[in-house]
Amino acid sequence: MNPFFTVLQFHLKESYRSKAFKIMAVVMFLLVVGFFAAAHFMKDDSKLDIKILTESSEYTLDIDRINKQSETMDLVPIERTELDASKEEVKNGDADGVVVIGQTSEGLPTLAYSYSQFPDLDAIAVIQNELKSQYIVHVTKEKSIAPDAAEALLAQIDVHEESLNRTNALGLVYFFAFLMYLFITLYGQMVALSIAGEKVSRVMEIMITKVKPTTMMYAKVIASMIAGLTQIAIVAAGYLTARAMGWVGEDLSIMGMPIDVSIVTVKLFAFLVVYFILGYSLYAILYAAMSSIISRIEDMNSVTAPLSVLLIAAFILAMQCMVDPNSTTVVIASYIPFFSPMVTFSRLVMGEASTMELIITTAEIAAAIGLLSLVTNRLYTSGVMRYSEKTKFSDVIKLTREA
């Protein structure tokens, strides 16, 4: 059998048989299913408990009618003597708000709204509209204005909202960018630790007599990628299981941003796979090369720190894409291979990346992988058999030239 496939098969079996992989697979599956199950069975369908104190003789609410019509709140009338106790309930989380209705000396209705942390603007809007209707009736009578004329003047203008940007894709941008960042970081580090462990334990000295160093490197990179994709497939299986059980609601969101899976097309999914593989490959070979020059596991973080910085910068730029996908910084970053996988794909999800941009950026990343492979092959070949206390940047340049 080809030495490459022999090493690849070995590392895949090693990954799949490891306790860490099995435990992570089970935990990830149960976490996904458990999350949707908890969201389904623990869904809070209770109404808001809002206390109402009416101190105006002119303006009052038909509380029974409002409670029957509203699906989101229950208004509970209170007396003046109960005001302080009701506010204490809100403060302690036993009630959702206290509203005091009053009026000015000019006859204008007033509202005082007390809440714990965040106001419920929809509930207040209902109360405001009720009081506003009563105020209009009051003014029309006082000013002898025909009710139909007042109603015509105060008619609401219908607003037709149309977002010219794909704002319903914000949740998907965040999810995919974070998933890509987590995947590259986790499995890139896994490649680095595997290589560093073999080198420090001197196992590399035995293996290198049987298999070429670069063959081992690329086998590790691909094996780690396949293992990572398997974990993602397990997460997807957890989601599909929860969906089959009817636990996945229509309104998915992440960090308060909606996730509209309806915009995921074949093209979008295809480029997700392409950018995932290209982005991982670009960083993984660098993780492998950088880990090959260290002699102690303790030096791992210092050597791979620049790669971590690049990944964080790519993730931040992907988040910037959510705010302004056509900003100069985001557009330029989308053509830089280290940032393209996250940034260009985020622009694609937002509906801003053209087909030509996708072709150019994928070609750039592939070319960058090819060029970096030439450098990392040299660095890896020289570095795996080098042992020293500390490796400087000048040493890295020297190792690259020596191979």
N, C-alpha and C positions, 0 to 999 in steps of 0.2 A: 504494500500500500504506500502511496505517496507520503513522505515524512510529514508534510504539512497537515494532511487529513488525520494522520496518526496522532499528532500533537493536539490538533483541534478536538478530535474525539476524546482524547484523554482529559483535556480541560473541561469539556462539556460534562462528561461523566462525573468528574470531580465536583463541578458546580452543582449538578442535580442531586448528587448523593450527599452533599454536605448538609449537616443539621441546620445550619444558618439559612440555607436556601429553602428547605422544607418548612421551617418554622415561619420564615418571612412570607412564604406563599400562603400558608394557612391563615396567618394573622391578617394579611392584606385582604384575602377573600372574605373572612369573617368581619373585618372592619367595614368593608364596603357594604356588604349585605346588612350588617348591624346598623350602619348609619341610616340607610333608607328605611329599615324596619322601625327604628326609633322615631324617625321623622314622621312615619305613617301612623304609628300607634300612639305617639305622644303629642300628636298635633293638637294645639290649643285652639279649640273652637269657642271658648268662653267669650262673652261680650265684655267690653270695657265698663268698669264700674265708675260712673262719674256722679259726684254729689252736686246738687243744684240748690243754691240759696237765692231766693228771689226777694230783693229789697226794694223793688220798684212797684208802685201801685198801677202804673200805666202799662208796663210790659210784663207779660207772663207767658210761660210755655205750656202747651198742651202735652204734658209729659206722657200720658197714656198713649196718645196717638203716635208720638215720636218713637216710643219704645216698641210699638207694634210694627212700625214701618222700618225701623233700623235693625240691621242684622249684625251690627258691630258694637253697639253700646246700649247700656241701660242707665237711664237718668233716675237718680234717687233724690227726691226732695228732702231738704234738711231745714232745721230752724237755726236762727242766729246763735243760739246757745250751743249748737253742735258744730259750729264752724271750726273752732280750734281742734276739737277731737277728730274731725274729718281730715283736716290738714295733716294731723299726726298719722292717720291711717295711710294717707298718700305717701308720706315720708318713709313709713315702714314697709310699704309695698302691699298693704292690704286693700288699697283702693287706687284707681288710676288717675283721678283728678278731682278738683273742686272748682266749680264755676259759680261766681257771684254776679247776679244780674242787678244792675242799678240804673240810675239815670242822672244826667246833669241838670243844672238849674234851667237850662234852655230846653229841656225835654228830650235830649238825645240819649238813647240807651247806651249803657256801658257794660263791658264784660271784664271780670277779673278772673284769670285762669291760673290755678296753681297745679303744678305737676311735679313728679319726682325727678326724672332725668331728661326725658324727651317728650315734647308735646305731641298730642295727636291732632294734627291740623284738620283732618277730615271731620272729626267729631265737633271741633270748634266751628268749622264752616257750616255744619248743619244748624247749630244754635244761632250763629250770626245771621244766616238767611231767614230763620224764623223771626228774629227780632227786627231785621231789616224790613220784612213784609209788614210787620205791625207798625213800624215807624212811618212807612210810606202811607199807610191808611191814616195814621194820626196827622201827618202833614197835609194830606189832601183834604181832610175835613177842616183842619184849622185854616188853610189857605183858600178854601173853597175851589179846589181844583177838581175837575171832572176825573173820576177814578180811571176811566179808559184812557184819558190823555196822559195821566201820570204813569200808567202801565206801559203805554207806548214809548214814552221818553226813557223809561228805565229798562226797556227790553234788553236781554242779554244778546251779545253778538256771538254767534257760533264761530269757534276757531277750529279750523281743520289743520291738524298737525301732521307734518310730513318731514321725517328726518332724511336729509340728503346723504348722511353718512350712516354706516351700518352700526348704530349704537347698540342694537340687540346682540352684537357679536362681542361685546366687551368681556363678558364672562368666559367665552371661548378663548379669546386672546390670552387672558390671564391664566386659564387652566393649561393651555397648550404650552405657553412660554414657561410656566413653572414646572410642568412635567418634563420638558426638554432640559431645563436647567438641572433639575433633580437627577434625571437619567444620566446626563453627561458627567455630572459631578460624582455621583455614586459609583457608576461602573467604570469611569475613568480612574478614580482612586483605587478601585478594586484591581484593575490592571497593574497600576503602579505598585500596590502593596504586594501583589503576587510576584512581580519581577524582583522587587527589593528583597522579599523574603527568600527567594531562591538564591539570590546573589550573596546575601549575608550568611546564609546557612551553607554556602559553598556547593549547593546542589548543581548550580549552573556550570561548575567546572567539569562535572561528569556528563551533563546533558550536552554541552557544547561539542564534545567529541563525537556525538552521534547525529546531531541535528544542527543546521546553521542557525546562528543567533537570530537573524531576521525572520527565519521561518517560525521560530518559537514566539517571537514578538507578535507577528501578525496572527498567529493561531490564538494567542491569548486575547488579542484585541477582538477578534471575531467571536470567540467563545464567550467572552464577557458580554458582547452585544446580544448574542442569541439568548443568553441567560436573562438579560435585562428585558428583552422583548417578551420572553416567556412570562416574566413577572407582570408585565403590562397586560398580557393576554389573560392572566389570572384575575387581575383587577377588572378587566372588561367582562369576564365571566361572572364576577360578583355583581356587577351592575345589571347584566342581562338576567341573572337569577332574581334579583330584587324587582326588576321590571316585570318578569313573568309572574311574580307573586302579587303584582298590582300595588307595590309599595312605592313606586316612583311616580311622583306627581307631575302635572303638566308644567308647573312653574319651577324649573330648576334655577338655582342661583348659587354664586360663589362670591363671598365677601360683599354681599349685597348687589352684585351685578348679575343680570339674567344670563342664563346659558340657553341659547336657542339652537338646539341640535338640528333644526330643520334646514339651516343654512349649510350644513355639512354635505357637500356634493362629492361625486366621485373624484373630480379634479382636486378638490380641497384635501380629501383623504390621501390621494396619491402623492401630492406634494408634501403632506405631513410625513409620510413614510420616507420620502426622498430626503427632506431636510433633517429628519431624525437620524438617518443613517449617515449622511454626509457630515452633519455636525458632530455626531459622536466619533466618527472615524478621524476627523481633523484633530479633535482634542485628545482622543485615546492614544494615537501614535506619539503625540507630544508627551503625554503622561508616561508612556512606556519609555521613551528616550530619556526623559529627565530622571526617572527613577533608576535607570541603569547606571548612572554616574555616582550614586551615593554608596557609601560603605556602611552606613548605620541607618536603621529604621527611623531614629530620632531626627534625621536630617530631611525626612520626607516632606514635611510641611513647608520648610524654607525653600526647597527646590521647586515644589509645585505651586507655591504662592502666586507667581505671575499668571499661571493658568486660571487660578481661582478668581483673580482680579478681572481677567478678560471675561470670564463667564458671568460674573456679577454685573459688569458693565453692559454685557449683551442683554441680560435680563432687565436692567434698568431702562435701556433703550427700547426694549419691547413694551415696557410699561408706558414710556413716553409716547409710543405709537398709539396707545389707547386715547391719549389726550389730543394729539395732533399728528396723524399718520403721514401728513405731507410736509412736515417741518423739514428744514434743510438738514438738520442734524440726523434725523431719522432716515431720510432718503440717502444721504451719504453713507451712513452706517450700514444700510441694507446692501451696499456694494463692497463692504469690507468682509472678507471671508470669515474672520473670527466672530463677526456679529450677524452675518447674513442668515444663518439657520433660524435664529429666533426673530430677528427684526423683519426680514423679508416675508417670512411666513405670517407674522402678525399683521403686516400690511395686506397680505393676501386675504386673511380672515376678515379684515376691515373693508375689503372690497376696493383697495387702492392700488394693488400691485398688478401691473399689466403682464400679459403673457411673455412679452419680450424681456421684461425685467426678471421674470422667473427663470427664463432660459439663460440669461446672462449670469445671474447670480449662482445658479447651480453649476454652470460651466466654470465660473471663477473658483468656487469651493473645490470642485474636482481638480482643477489645475493646481490650487494651493496644496491639496493633499498630495498630488504627484510631486511637487517641488519639495515639500517638507519631508516626504518619504525618502528622497535622495539624501537629505541632510540627516534625518533621524536614523537611517540605515547605517550611515557612517558612525554616528555618535553611539548608537546602541552596540554595534560590533566592537568598538573600542572600549566602551564604558563598562560592559558587563564583566570584563576581566581586569578592571582597574580597581585597586583598593588603596585608599589614602584617607587621611583624617578629615580633610576638607577639600572640596572642589570649588575652585574659583571660576568666574566667567571666562577668564583667559584659558583655563584648562579645557573648558567646553569647546572653545574655538580650536584649540590644539588637537583635541580628540577627533573633531570633525575632519580635520585635514589629514590626520594620520591614517585613517582607514582606507 
